[in-house]
Amino acid sequence: MKSALDVASDHAILLEAVREGGALALAHFKAGVTSQDKKDGTPVTEADLAVDALLKQRLRAAQPDYGWLSEETEDDAARLETTRQWMVDPIDGTRAFIKGRPHFAVVAALIDNGRPVAGAIYNPATDELFEAQSGKGALLNGTPISVTDVPDVEGCRMLGAADMFQHPAWPQKWPPMDIAQRNSIAYRGALVASGDFDAMLVMNWKNDWDLAAADLIVHEAGGHMTSHTGEGLTYNAKDPRHRTVVAAGPALHRALHDRIGAIVLPG
């Protein structure tokens, strides 16, 4: 594992890059956005590619021996031979970005032996910078943040797709909750870490770059981010995807696990 001094140095590099990337994304956001669909049907904009290039230049120039994994860069299996990796989503929440909604973020994390040790989620439209280093707590614009201590699913402030909770396949009906949606998965995690929401639940595939920074920030804010079965998330596997994600404070995470932890999903 990296020393605390090494992590602090890399974290400073990461923060500077994410702030710069955020400024570039915001300039595109204000100027107007055009998009096209990628092969997988998801949208991409000039801003996604421009921010990706900027982050890659800044981060890889600082640490060229680290692996690289980004949504907008073709995956290179060489990352599997490295101990540490930069993981980046240049604009998480591209659909919101295209629609002019301020629910997107520039996201970056540093992974060391499968776990995030530094990370940042920057929403330039709202000027919210969430950050964390392993063992040093989580911050929002320099101020410490923490998850809520809400214990019950009923009445909680939940981030997720409303129609997902209404699906007939659930083994039991969900109680009333205050459900909201944000396109950016990373931003959802950050809002749980800050206590703006109590929990988030995702029951479809997400990628390392969506989750790594949020995972660290939630944990450093006193919460848990795991699969729906309660397993911790490991990063930089050959397949960088995760089947499900749940994040909340300890009591609510336990209540959610009791409700859905035994569900078996197709691979």
N, C-alpha and C positions, 0 to 999 in steps of 0.2 A: 504493500500500500504506500501511497505517497505520504510524505511528512506533512504536518500541518503547515509548515512554512511553504512548501511546494504548492500545496492546494491554494493557499492564500494568494500566491503569485499568479497561478493560473486563473483563479477566480477574478482577480483584478483585470486580467486580459480579457476574460469572458465578458465581464460587465461592460468594459469599454466597447467591445465589438457589438454587443447587443444594443447598447444605446445608439451607436452609430447606425446599426441596421434599422433601428426603430425610426430614426430621423429620416432615413431614406424611404422606408415604407410609408411614413406619414406624408412625405412630399408627393408620392404617387397617389395616395389616398385622397389628398386634397385636389390634385390635378385631374382626377378622373381615371377610371380603370377600365381596361379592356381585357378580355380573357379568352382562352380557348380550352378545349377538353384534352386531357392526356389520354393515353391508350386505355387506362383503367376507368375512364369516364369522369374522373374528378377534374375540377378546373385548375388552371394555372394562369398567372398573370405575368406581365413583364416585371412587376415589382417582386414577385416570388423569386424569379431568376436573378434579378439584380441584387436582392438582399442575400441570397444564397452565395453568389459570387463574392460579395463583400465579406461575409462571415468566413467563408473558406479561405480567402486571402489573409485576413487578419489572424485567424486562429491557427491555420496551418503554418503561416510564416513564423508565428511565435513558438510552435511546438511541432515541427515537421515529422517527428517520429511517432506522433499519436495517430491512431486510426481515425477514419472519418465516415460518418453515416448521416445522410441528410435526405429529406423527402425529395428534394429537387436535384440530387446528384445520383447518377447511376451507381448502384452498390458495387463496391470493390471488395472481393473476398479477402484481400490483404488485411483488412481490419481484424479478421479473426486471429491473426498472428501477433496482434499487438496487445499489450497489457492495458493501455489507456486509449480512450477514444473520445473525440468530440462528437456529440450528437445534436443535430440542428433541425429545427423546422423554421425556415426563414419567415414564413407567415402562416401561423396556425390559425385556422378560421378564415380560409380564403373566400368561402362563400359569403360570409359576413362582410369581408373586405370589399368584395365586388358590389354588394348591395348598399354600401355606404354605412354599414352598422359598426359601431365602435367596439366590437366584440372579437377582436383578433389580437394576436401577439407574436412578437419575435422571440423565439425560444432556443436556448442552448444549454447543454449540460456537459460536464466532464465525467466520464465513466472510468472507474479504476477497479479491475478484477470483477466486473459484472454489476457494480453498484455505483450510483451517482455520488460524487463527493463535492461537486460544485454545480450550481445551476442558477439560471435567471429566466424569468418570464416578463417581458416588457410589452405593455400595451401603450403604444405611443399616442393613441387617440385620447386616452384618459390620463396619460402620464403616470401610470402605475408601474413601478418596477419592483417585482417580487424576486427575492434572491435568498440563497442559503448556501452555507458551507457545512460539510459534515461535522457535527458536534458543536456548532456555533449558533444554533437557532435560526429562525427565519425572519426576514425583514420585508417590510413594504415601505419603499421610499425612505429607508434608513431607520424605521421604527419597528421594534419587535412585534410580531403577530403570533396568534395562537388560534387553534381550532376551538369550536364551542364544546360545551360539556352536555349538550342536549342528549338525553338517554333514550328517547322514544321515537319510533318511526312515525307514529301518528302526530301530525302537526308540524313535522320538521320541514325545514327549507331545503328542498331537494333540487339538484341540478340534473336534468335528464330529459329525454323525449317523453312528453306527456302520453303519446299514443303507446309507448312501450309499456307503461304501467297499466294500461287498459287491455293489454293483450290477454286473450282467454286462456293461454297456456300456463299462466302462473298457477301454482298449486293452491294458493289462497289469494283472495282479493286484497289489494293494497288499501290501507286506511287513508283517510283524507290527508293530503300533504300540500304544502305550498310549492308547486313545481314550476321551475323556470328553465329556460334553455339558453345555452351559449354555444355558438358553433365551434369555438376553440376548446379542445379537450384540455390543453395545458392551462388555459385561463380558468376553466372550471375548477381544476385542482387548486389553483392559486386562490380562488375565491372561497374554497373550503378552508384552506390554510389560514386565511385572514379572518375567518369567522363571519364573512358576509353571507355564506350559506353553510348549512350543517353537514351536507353530504352530496356526493355525486355517484351515479351508477351508470355504467356503460356495459351493455350486454352484446356488443359486437366487436369485431376485430379492430384493434388499434396498434400503432407501431411504437417502437422505442422512442422515436423523436417526438411523439405526442406526449409521452408519459414521464421520461426520465427526470427532467427538471422539476415537474410537478410532484413526482414521487418524493424527491429529496425535500422540497419545500414543505409538503404536507407532514412528513415525518419530523422535520426540524421544528414545525409548529405544534408538535405534540400529538399528531394524528396518525392514522394508518392508511396506507394505500396498498391494496392487494388484489388478487383475483377474487371472484365472488365466492370461491371456496376457501379463502383465507390464506392462500399461498403468496409469499413475497414475490416480487417481480425481479427477474434477473435480466440484465441487458447485454447486448452484443452477442447474442446467439446467431447461428447461421440463419435461422428464420427470425427476424426481429419483430415478430408480431405477438400480441397478447390477446387472448380470447375474450376476457372480461376484466372490468376494473371497478372497484368500489373504494371510495375514500370518505373518511369521516373521523370525528373524534373517537376515542377508544370505546366509550359506552354505546354510542350509536352504531359504530362499526360492528360491535358485538351483536347488537340487536338485528342489524341487517344480515349478518352471517347466520344468525339463528333462523331467519326467515328464508334465506335463499341458498345457504351454503351447501345443501344436499342436492341441489338441482344439477342434473347431468345434461350437458349440452353436446350436440354433435361437434366433431372436430372441425 
